[in-house]
Structure formats: C-alpha cells, structure tokens
Amino acid sequence: MNTLWTYGTCLTKYLKDNFTFWPEIVAKRIKYNVVNNGQGGCSNVFLRNSLIADLSKIKENDIVVFQFTYNLCQINYFDYNENMHTLKFHNTYELFKEGSTYYSNEDYELWEKFSDRFYSELILRDYYNLVEIFNYIEKHLKAKVRFFFFLRHHKVFNESILYRIIKDKRVVLFQDKSISPKFGKNETLTIDDRHPNQQGHVYMSKYILNAISIDTKYNLLI
Amino acid sequence: MKLFAYGCSWTYYLATKDFIKFWPELVAKELKINFINNGYNGFSNFESTNRLIKDLHLIQKNDIVVFQFTFPNRLKVNYLDDDKWYYNFKLENKNYKKEDYLLWLEFVNNFNLELLLKDFYNTKPLFEHIEKNIGAKVRYWFSSCSEILTYNKNSDILNDNFIIMENIDYSIDLIEYLEKNNMTLSDDFKNGVLKDENFKDDKHPNQNGHNFIAKYIIESLKT
C-alpha cells in the first residue's frame, strides 16, 4: 500500500483537537497509509526539513501534500546545543516576551514591520524554497505532490506574486480559486476564525482530493 | 568520483578579468577527480541551495560536495523557472520604494546572525540526506563573515544600492557559534588573512587566496 505524506501546521495536525484531520480523511478515501508530519505552530523551514528527512522513504506513486504557513507566524532558532527554540509572533508583546529574553521590543517591532511589509514576498520565497524539492520528488521519486497555504485573510496578497504560485498546477485551489481554505466566521466550519472543526476538515479534504485526482489514475470526483 | 562545488563569486566569478583557477578546480586537481563548479557570482545561499537540490539525482556514493555560504543579506531572491534564473524581488526594482529598501537593510543588519543561521539550517538537512542516504561526503564553509551591507547615505539609492563595509563583524555570538561548531576552516579567516592584499583582489580572493582556500578544503576532506 502506498503512503500519503502530509506536512503542515495546526491546520494539518493539532494535538489539542480531537477531530479527524484532513490527512486521515484523504488517506482513507484513497486507501493509502498516512504519515502526518503536521505540527502546530511550526514554520515553513521546519516543515521543509521534515520533508527532506523523509526523501529516502518516499516511494513511487506515494503522494505528498504540503501545507505552507505564513511567515509572520514565528521564528525558530537554535542554541549552541542545537536545541530549537521558538519565538512566537502573533498579536501581543506578551507572547513575544514569553518566548525569549534575548530580543528587545525594538527587535520585535522591526520583525513585525518587516514581515508585514514583505508578507507576500516572504511567502513566495518559502514557496520557491520548496519548489525544487517538489520537482525532485515528482521527477526522480515518481511521487505526486500537492500543496496549499494557510494565509491571514485580512492581508491583501500581492496579485503578481499570487499569479506565480497559481500557475503551478500542483497547488490546491479552494473556494473562489483561493490557495488557502477560507473559513472566515463560518461557525459551521471552524472552532474559531482560523481553525477548522470536523466539518471544516471534511470541507478541506474535498478540495485536496479533487487536486490529487487531477492527472492521476484515480477518479475522485467530489 | 566527482566534486560538486556551490557558492557565490568566491567559488566562481564569471566576470573576473584575470585568469584565476578557483578553489573547486584546485581541489579536484589535487584529488585527481572531475568537478562541477556550480558557483555563481551574486548567488545567495538560497540560490546555491536550490542548485544543490537540482543536482541531488546526479550526486553518487563517494562523491564530494563542498558548499560555500555567503553573507545572508543579499538584497534579492532569485528563482529557477525552465532552467532560467529570474528575479523574485530586487529592492532596486521600481516596484519598491526607498522606505522599503531602508526597512530591508535595517532588518538584515539587525538580524544578521539569525538570517545566516536560518540559511545554514535551511541547507543542513540536505547535507545530512546526501551523507546518510547517498553516501557522498559533504564539507561547507563560510566566506565574508567580516562583511556587512550598509546603506550609503550619499549615494543614489537606485543606482548605487549598497556598499560593502569591511572590518565589521557580525557579532561575537556568531563567531562563537561558528567556532563551537567547527564551522570555519581556520582562524585565519576570522583573523583576516584574506583581507591581506596578497590574498585578495577587489574583495575577492586572487590566485593566492584560492590556493589558500583549496589547501584548507583538501585538509578538511582528509578527516
């Protein structure tokens, strides 16, 4: 049996939620094993490194689905002993201060200002940081790759950058051809304004299954 | 058996006016093996890493990969599309304002250590994959650690977008980090041997500089 390899943040795996997340739903539907490498709160670089660590295990006809997060989410950094620490940049200075005493408020403000101004560019950079690996997996490992994003909906995404991503046929398109699932304030789909509930995961799975079915031997009609 | 080399202009400089044998050629000659020099002037660590990924299927057991990290604050990100390099965003691009450029500079100068480490940890899993799963040997080193980009207030920002100031260390933390992890080839780099005119020509190693670099790389490959 082939394997579905999934990577992502809290949208893909979140230990506190007792839902069946989209990787399990999708894998069951296509009768694949699933290895869910999601981890709540992690960065795109962290996810990319998890994917690289799995390269030797990914086999022909396996499927990889990669969920990007946004850059502002956090910085992972490493101390001299290579223990990873996380600075979380969400909404408050308090969270930042809890993360570390090493950085000042000015550091935080600069990071936030930079991440906000170059929001689209940084996401595109993360995408291009993965695209060669996606190509390698498809071309040399003969596995299929699909990806999508978890974006901040109140942010306006740069149109020219969005175009560069959408022209990659591997991207999962959700409602309104969005590269990120839109939950908004829809209480039937979310537990808050960002995270899907069980119905939200079913909703996401439909679009992911549809993207997987394109140009494959599977005929997964939603 | 083959040597794959990656890096910026310290690894391959297309526009050099003098005929120089760069360190990849010198190392390969000493080891009596073929080599592929994937260095390119102006490349960021991001670009070099992507070149390495493109070569993954070519690298075989017992091959050698040597990766040169450049300074992390290149003001651009390039991407590969149909084997041609395109700019993702360059801050001298007309789409960006002077304020954007200044914000970028302030950011990269403030977070130099973090950005370099991020570049390193972005590439390190590939090194581990190459050594563990392919069976090739990997070595890496850092150049230009004493250089830092800074804004030249007297220049026209669109025409003269940056200058490189020397003799400004990233930070003592970075030097300590590199030393603790044996990430430099030699203290000579830190002590500025390549700042010596005998080793350097217009911010780049001359032939003596490349001989010097090659010597340490060959030495490190013996371990």
Chai-1 contact restraints between the chains, C-beta under 6 A:
chainA,res_idxA,chainB,res_idxB,connection_type,confidence,min_distance_angstrom,max_distance_angstrom,comment,restraint_id
A,V45,B,N122,contact,1.0,0.0,6.0,A-B,restraint_1
A,N49,B,P125,contact,1.0,0.0,6.0,A-B,restraint_2
A,I52,B,P125,contact,1.0,0.0,6.0,A-B,restraint_3
A,I52,B,H129,contact,1.0,0.0,6.0,A-B,restraint_4
A,L55,B,H129,contact,1.0,0.0,6.0,A-B,restraint_5
A,S56,B,N133,contact,1.0,0.0,6.0,A-B,restraint_6
A,Y80,B,K180,contact,1.0,0.0,6.0,A-B,restraint_7
A,L110,B,N110,contact,1.0,0.0,6.0,A-B,restraint_8
A,F114,B,F107,contact,1.0,0.0,6.0,A-B,restraint_9
A,R117,B,L103,contact,1.0,0.0,6.0,A-B,restraint_10
A,E121,B,F89,contact,1.0,0.0,6.0,A-B,restraint_11
A,R125,B,V77,contact,1.0,0.0,6.0,A-B,restraint_12
A,Y128,B,Y79,contact,1.0,0.0,6.0,A-B,restraint_13
A,E132,B,N50,contact,1.0,0.0,6.0,A-B,restraint_14
A,E132,B,I53,contact,1.0,0.0,6.0,A-B,restraint_15
A,E132,B,K54,contact,1.0,0.0,6.0,A-B,restraint_16
A,I133,B,I53,contact,1.0,0.0,6.0,A-B,restraint_17
A,Y136,B,I53,contact,1.0,0.0,6.0,A-B,restraint_18
A,Y136,B,L56,contact,1.0,0.0,6.0,A-B,restraint_19
A,H140,B,H57,contact,1.0,0.0,6.0,A-B,restraint_20
